[in-house]
Amino acid sequence: MNYKIVRLNTTAKTEIEHAVLIIYTGGTLGMAYDAQGALVPFNFGQILEKIPNLNNLNISITVISFPEPIDSSNINLQHWVDMAYIIYENYDTYDGFVVLHGTDTMAYSASMLSYMLKGLNKPVIFTGAQLPISEMRSDARENLMTSLEIAITKANGKPVVPEVCIFFNHTLLRGNRSKKVQSVHFDAFESENYPALAESGIIIDYNYAAIRPHEEGKQLRYFNQLDNQVMVIKLFPGITQNVIESCIKMKRLKGIILETYGSGNSPSEPWFLNLMEKAVEKGLFVLNVSQCNGGRVIQGRYQTSKDLKRIGVLSGGDITTEAAVTKMMFLLANEPDENEIKRKLITPLAGEMSVLSQ
Ligand code: ASP
């Protein structure tokens, strides 16, 4: 990829102590209205003009921009590989990383990077905005400035938040626990099953107990293989046999995220269970994830989920669909042993689910 690199010359009076790498991928934060009135991404050089304060920070900032900034609805596997590679390549040079990204798929990207960057010991903070930075009431400045601060914050010389996060609307969330829940208001993200890692007000109040601790001597490893032969089947009352059958028959398909009701319940009609059994027997990995944002899958709690457990559907516990889809893509490409894929799907890899999974 042909990145554009911009180094900001800071005007800070004191000696610069911190360095942050911003990866600009696109998103509303850096969009402007085109002639037809639609929002389209523009180049980072123009964004800098909108935040002159950046130059006054006591932080040395480098920006690597995607050659063509994108609406995050266009994110693909190669973009994830690029983001992870940029962080891996520049890991030793910077205290932390800020990824400017559209909100639409931010939770997917943050989840995927949490798996691809194994042994991460520095902050990777995803942020963006609901309103373009050029708008008076934009949330972009606050989101970016606080993300930069979080990216350089240390305690006893160690990064306070050494994990992949999303910072948005005064709240820092674990990336692979987040979900976009709002498309109009500023509070775009939630993490129903895991506490916020920090809240920003006059100070940034860190929830140390929830943050993954820094581990001395951990080596960063980067994975660049992903496999997208997966699909999400969202159950709804009235779903037909034909639909499920066609999904299962799909050529090359390897994994299904089954979005079930409540605590992991599905119809108990024989045709449905037979098809699920067929899918498992065929070698497809089927992971049961709840349609509810909060709570968890407990297979066996109701009769309507007991059978799923019996036929070998795996429980996603309290994982989000975003974290589950990306985890499946990651494991399919990086774990050769089928039983290990099954074991890892029901076990936390990067804090994306709670330990209890049944
Ligand atoms: N469509 C935009 C994107 O995800 C929305 C946003 O940035 O908030 O790129």
Residues whose N, C-alpha, C, O or C-beta is under 5 A from the ligand:
A	BS01	LIG	G27 T28 L29 I70 D71 S72 S73 H101 G102 T103 D104 T105 G128 A129 Q130
